[in-house]
Amino acid sequence: MSARTTISRRAIERVKGLVWRARARSRASYGGGACYRGAVRPLPLACWVLIWTVLAAPCVASAEVVIEPPRPCRGTTPAGVRVCAGLDAAERGQWAEAEAMLESALVLEDPILELHADEIRAALEDARAHLGSLEVRCAPHGATIVIDGLERGLDPLDRPLRLAIGSHVVQCTAPDHEPVEQTLEVTAGALSTATLTLVAHDHRPILERVGSPGESQRIVGIVALSLGGATLAVGLGTLFAGLDATGADREPFFDVARGTLIAGGVLVVAGIVLVLTAE
């Protein structure tokens, strides 16, 4: 507890003036200060003390005294430290931390809680008025839960998260899965739920993803037909180019056209057989 007293400078000067005037009259009555010699000296000193006390008493009695109760967080006890951390977090707007600290302090036994119980409970209620609850469910289990870019644990969590009211971005991440996120609104005193399902990456070869062997054979036949058609088109273009040429210049075109047309025909026939025989 600390006390603050306020005494005006005019009152102090008034007291000093009265004391010095009384001191001067005393010296004159004792013959120019003879009373300060020898054994007579202690008597005037006691008089001055008495005069100071009598004259200053009304000023001190009328002085303004302000009693400031200490903050409940002062001290080094576990409860005091937690209350102090909770009040500081509330001043910074970190309501979830403030609520956790104040709740953990109230379960302890400490005289400071009895002296400031109303103040602590009021601060706790104020923090709760700025918070809501969020329950996050991820599939599959074991995914990492990320809230506003900060990791908050693995699914499933022990209890709903306490978040400040407003909009939050919820994300679930897991190895070999595409991350999924959702934006939702948290309201004061209410429980919100976010359910996110992750999609696994498929690392199998493309022929294993399509399904049955018959489907794989059909795909291979379609690919062969496409390549065969393209090869036949190249061969026909080369053949027409050779027909436009004259003399000995035709032979190279005809040789290339002959090979490409044969290869294209083989691919087309193979593709047709694969497609027709696929089960």
C-alpha positions as MATLAB code, in Angstrom:
seq = 'MSARTTISRRAIERVKGLVWRARARSRASYGGGACYRGAVRPLPLACWVLIWTVLAAPCVASAEVVIEPPRPCRGTTPAGVRVCAGLDAAERGQWAEAEAMLESALVLEDPILELHADEIRAALEDARAHLGSLEVRCAPHGATIVIDGLERGLDPLDRPLRLAIGSHVVQCTAPDHEPVEQTLEVTAGALSTATLTLVAHDHRPILERVGSPGESQRIVGIVALSLGGATLAVGLGTLFAGLDATGADREPFFDVARGTLIAGGVLVVAGIVLVLTAE';
ca = [
       0.000    0.000    0.000;
       1.338    3.463   -0.868;
       0.111    6.885    0.345;
       0.578   10.180   -1.421;
       0.265   13.458    0.547;
      -0.101   16.908   -0.997;
       0.821   20.044    1.037;
       0.854   23.410   -0.687;
       4.098   25.390   -0.813;
       2.309   28.432    0.658;
       1.362   26.444    3.776;
       4.960   25.323    4.272;
       6.287   28.862    3.873;
       3.687   30.084    6.362;
       4.843   27.562    8.962;
       8.491   28.463    8.429;
       7.718   32.174    8.794;
       5.891   31.651   12.068;
       8.720   29.540   13.433;
      11.396   32.059   12.554;
       9.403   34.950   14.041;
       8.905   33.003   17.248;
      12.604   32.159   17.303;
      13.546   35.851   16.915;
      11.274   36.896   19.779;
      12.775   34.173   21.941;
      16.317   35.369   21.263;
      15.361   38.922   22.139;
      13.787   37.840   25.405;
      16.896   35.864   26.344;
      19.252   38.766   25.668;
      20.595   38.218   22.177;
      20.861   34.469   22.208;
      22.403   33.934   25.648;
      20.081   30.996   26.155;
      22.044   29.023   23.572;
      25.092   28.877   25.810;
      25.728   26.196   28.313;
      22.973   24.014   29.725;
      20.134   26.272   28.548;
      20.554   25.223   24.832;
      18.395   22.004   24.825;
      15.285   23.910   26.003;
      14.887   26.173   22.909;
      15.513   23.195   20.575;
      12.667   21.308   22.197;
      10.503   24.396   21.818;
      11.204   24.624   18.098;
      10.257   21.006   17.651;
       7.028   21.606   19.538;
       6.259   24.729   17.480;
       6.885   22.869   14.213;
       4.576   20.063   15.332;
       1.736   22.341   16.448;
       1.823   24.586   13.385;
       2.308   21.836   10.802;
      -0.375   19.529   12.242;
      -3.360   21.387   10.644;
      -1.646   21.348    7.255;
      -0.919   17.636    7.435;
      -4.425   16.921    8.722;
      -5.948   18.774    5.763;
      -3.575   17.211    3.250;
      -4.967   15.046    0.469;
      -4.158   11.381    1.079;
      -4.552    8.973   -1.842;
      -4.421    5.259   -1.138;
      -3.471    3.166   -4.144;
      -4.215   -0.547   -3.794;
      -1.553   -2.743   -5.365;
      -2.258   -4.590   -8.596;
      -3.124   -8.237   -8.016;
      -0.219   -9.312  -10.197;
       2.446   -7.937   -7.868;
       4.467  -10.496   -6.015;
       6.344  -13.637   -6.890;
       3.745  -16.269   -5.985;
       2.576  -18.595   -8.783;
      -0.925  -17.126   -8.667;
       0.363  -13.547   -8.741;
       2.654  -14.246  -11.691;
      -0.169  -15.871  -13.664;
      -2.617  -13.087  -12.884;
      -0.028  -10.526  -13.980;
       0.595  -12.414  -17.247;
      -3.150  -12.665  -17.859;
      -3.766   -8.943  -17.296;
      -0.830   -8.009  -19.523;
      -2.111  -10.336  -22.273;
      -5.561   -8.732  -22.029;
      -4.018   -5.285  -22.444;
      -2.309   -6.518  -25.646;
      -5.558   -8.011  -26.965;
      -4.357  -11.619  -26.655;
      -7.627  -12.833  -25.191;
      -7.035  -16.583  -25.427;
      -3.756  -16.316  -23.490;
      -5.387  -13.992  -20.949;
      -8.229  -16.448  -20.354;
      -5.859  -19.402  -19.937;
      -3.627  -17.545  -17.468;
      -6.467  -16.191  -15.334;
      -8.264  -19.557  -15.218;
      -5.066  -21.337  -14.158;
      -4.495  -18.718  -11.443;
      -7.979  -19.073   -9.945;
      -7.496  -22.780   -9.213;
      -4.495  -22.043   -6.981;
      -4.645  -21.185   -3.310;
      -3.209  -17.763   -2.655;
      -4.248  -14.819   -0.413;
      -3.957  -12.487   -3.391;
      -6.933  -14.244   -4.968;
      -9.120  -13.440   -1.971;
      -8.090   -9.784   -1.934;
      -8.647   -9.231   -5.656;
     -11.159  -11.946   -6.560;
     -13.669   -9.503   -8.049;
     -11.056   -7.764  -10.186;
      -9.660  -11.059  -11.489;
     -13.090  -12.476  -12.302;
     -14.057   -9.254  -14.085;
     -10.907   -9.470  -16.224;
     -11.686  -13.124  -16.976;
     -15.242  -12.343  -18.051;
     -13.955   -9.540  -20.271;
     -11.552  -11.950  -21.980;
     -14.301  -14.523  -22.524;
     -16.497  -11.871  -24.144;
     -13.881  -11.567  -26.914;
     -13.515  -15.320  -27.546;
     -15.316  -18.154  -29.315;
     -14.647  -21.895  -29.679;
     -13.645  -23.764  -32.838;
     -13.665  -27.528  -33.314;
     -11.566  -28.757  -36.251;
     -11.978  -32.209  -37.789;
      -9.575  -33.459  -40.453;
      -9.778  -36.621  -42.536;
      -7.635  -38.651  -42.365;
      -6.741  -38.373  -38.667;
      -3.217  -37.312  -37.801;
      -3.235  -34.280  -40.092;
      -1.623  -31.042  -38.872;
      -4.094  -28.290  -38.005;
      -2.980  -24.775  -38.965;
      -4.919  -21.672  -37.857;
      -4.017  -18.351  -39.492;
      -0.615  -19.735  -40.468;
       0.248  -21.130  -36.999;
       0.331  -24.857  -36.231;
      -2.046  -25.762  -33.391;
      -1.504  -29.527  -33.122;
      -2.484  -32.825  -34.729;
      -6.006  -34.020  -35.407;
      -7.879  -34.915  -33.277;
      -7.333  -32.152  -30.705;
      -8.121  -32.727  -27.035;
     -10.628  -29.861  -26.921;
     -11.947  -27.042  -29.118;
      -9.634  -24.132  -29.796;
     -10.297  -20.763  -28.188;
      -9.984  -18.002  -30.795;
     -10.690  -14.301  -30.931;
     -13.982  -13.415  -32.557;
     -13.735  -12.698  -36.276;
     -12.608  -14.432  -39.469;
      -9.982  -17.203  -39.363;
      -8.319  -19.410  -41.992;
      -8.281  -23.114  -41.046;
      -5.969  -25.507  -42.893;
      -5.234  -29.242  -42.646;
      -2.004  -30.665  -44.049;
      -0.619  -34.207  -44.211;
       2.202  -35.980  -46.089;
       1.233  -37.260  -49.569;
      -2.016  -35.250  -49.453;
      -3.175  -32.022  -51.009;
      -3.595  -29.333  -48.287;
      -7.165  -28.154  -47.730;
      -8.194  -24.851  -46.164;
     -11.438  -23.149  -45.173;
     -12.282  -19.631  -43.984;
     -14.935  -19.324  -41.294;
     -16.292  -16.839  -38.764;
     -15.914  -17.294  -35.000;
     -18.590  -15.656  -32.843;
     -18.432  -14.798  -29.146;
     -19.559  -17.580  -26.805;
     -20.449  -19.957  -29.673;
     -18.932  -23.235  -30.917;
     -18.014  -23.362  -34.616;
     -17.062  -26.563  -36.468;
     -14.775  -27.016  -39.472;
     -14.572  -30.378  -41.281;
     -11.863  -30.746  -43.918;
     -11.141  -33.815  -46.089;
      -7.717  -34.193  -47.669;
      -7.128  -35.799  -51.094;
      -4.186  -38.201  -51.330;
      -1.538  -37.873  -54.042;
      -1.578  -40.784  -56.567;
       2.028  -41.795  -57.258;
       1.210  -44.938  -59.282;
       2.195  -45.199  -62.964;
      -0.502  -44.045  -65.321;
      -1.276  -47.575  -66.521;
      -1.931  -48.665  -62.938;
      -4.343  -45.800  -62.269;
      -6.770  -46.571  -65.084;
      -8.103  -49.771  -63.573;
      -8.430  -53.219  -65.194;
      -5.955  -54.727  -67.729;
      -8.621  -54.451  -70.449;
      -8.771  -50.703  -69.994;
      -4.998  -50.478  -70.139;
      -4.951  -52.474  -73.418;
      -7.619  -50.246  -74.908;
      -5.613  -47.137  -74.016;
      -2.472  -48.594  -75.592;
      -4.468  -49.425  -78.764;
      -5.802  -45.882  -78.970;
      -2.287  -44.505  -78.588;
      -1.045  -46.830  -81.368;
      -3.853  -45.711  -83.650;
      -2.973  -42.074  -83.033;
       0.707  -42.589  -83.763;
      -0.087  -44.714  -86.825;
      -2.387  -42.048  -88.229;
       0.255  -39.370  -87.728;
       2.903  -41.542  -89.391;
       0.639  -42.236  -92.397;
       0.046  -38.496  -92.755;
       3.805  -37.852  -92.826;
       4.291  -40.634  -95.380;
       1.581  -39.297  -97.692;
       3.031  -35.777  -97.468;
       6.476  -37.111  -98.391;
       4.995  -39.086 -101.292;
       3.281  -36.006 -102.760;
       6.502  -34.051 -102.383;
       8.303  -36.741 -104.375;
       5.705  -36.631 -107.142;
       6.327  -32.901 -107.531;
      10.062  -33.497 -107.853;
      11.758  -34.284 -111.171;
      14.348  -36.797 -112.218;
      16.704  -38.232 -109.660;
      15.339  -35.974 -106.896;
      12.264  -38.175 -106.601;
      13.994  -41.270 -105.235;
      14.837  -39.927 -101.727;
      11.251  -38.777 -101.244;
       9.899  -42.130 -102.360;
      12.237  -44.034 -100.010;
      11.133  -41.965  -96.972;
       7.477  -42.169  -97.953;
       7.695  -45.937  -98.342;
       9.136  -46.439  -94.830;
       6.744  -44.068  -93.074;
       3.692  -45.515  -94.805;
       4.677  -49.050  -93.803;
       5.321  -48.022  -90.163;
       2.090  -46.072  -90.002;
       0.110  -48.967  -91.413;
       1.605  -51.367  -88.844;
       0.735  -49.036  -85.963;
      -2.809  -48.575  -87.214;
      -3.374  -52.296  -87.577;
      -1.881  -52.997  -84.137;
      -4.040  -50.325  -82.563;
      -7.173  -51.704  -84.125;
      -6.375  -55.217  -82.898;
      -5.666  -54.000  -79.338;
      -8.864  -52.015  -79.159;
     -11.045  -54.793  -80.536;
      -9.551  -57.519  -78.332;
      -9.636  -55.509  -75.109;
     -11.944  -57.026  -72.476;
];
